[in-house]
Amino acid sequence: MQSTVDKNALRGLGDLGIIADDRALPRLIAEKVAHAIVDGSLSPGQRLAEVELAELFGTSRTPVREALQLLSHEGLVELIPRRGARVVQLSPEGVHGAYVCRAAIFGLASRLVAEHANPGEHRTLEVICADMERHLSGADVGSFFDSCIEFGDEVLSMAAVPHLTQLARSLRGAAAFSLDRVSVQSQRASVVLDHYRSVVDAIEFGRSYDADQAMRRVQAEFGDWLVATQFDDRDQDLVPIATLVVDSAKK
């Protein structure tokens, strides 16, 4: 286990702004740390010391401890008795299985949005897709993935089913990746963007089944992409995720 928090990796995250309600502090800290884990700034296995995090965020250890517990529930942090917390270490099989689940969760959320969306509601998602395209053109991998996360969060918000959001949060650890091992110019990035646009089109015209299937393809592509780029010892026999989650007529 790496022995300390990399403060350079967390540079800029310590500004929590003005907190009107101290009860919101653990969640805010958790979101800051989660962002650093998901974009690869914090490495798998890296130790997260309460004292150092409390110093970084200018708080006591109590909200930090609560934040780490939240992150543990979301699969981003592992709490080890008598040793503290560390960034979760993922396996190819774990990521593969998590994205099979994510495909079902986000597919259902997209279906619900398409069934009940208000006129023009899809435009928010169109703007996010435009941001993705801009980041692709600029080879800005970090911002591209940020926009992908934003798209998923927006769909969950539009679906307005708290249990789906909770399930998605529990699988956030599977979305963690190392930026230096992912090329935003990859053909897969363009494929992912095309699938996102298909989700938007399906929502705009109320095609709930198509929205479900398109979002399942997004998650399948992401899962296979991350397994292929993040692990040197991956199981070459892992079944492509789309084979498991997308209707055969729609693959």
Secondary structure, 3 states (H helix, E strand, C coil): CECCCCCCCCCCCCCCCCCCCHHHHHHHHHHHHHHHHHCCCCCCCEEECHHHHHHHHCCCHHHHHHHHHHHHHCCCEEEECCCEEEECCCCHHHHHHHHHHHHHHHHHHHHHHHHHCCCCCCHHHHHHHHHHHHHHHCCCHHHHHHHHHHHHHHHHHHHCCHHHHHHHHHCHHHHCCCHHHCCCCCHHHHHHHHHHHHHHHHHHCCCHHHHHHHHHHHHHHHHHHHHHHHCCCCCCCCCCHHHHHCCHHHC
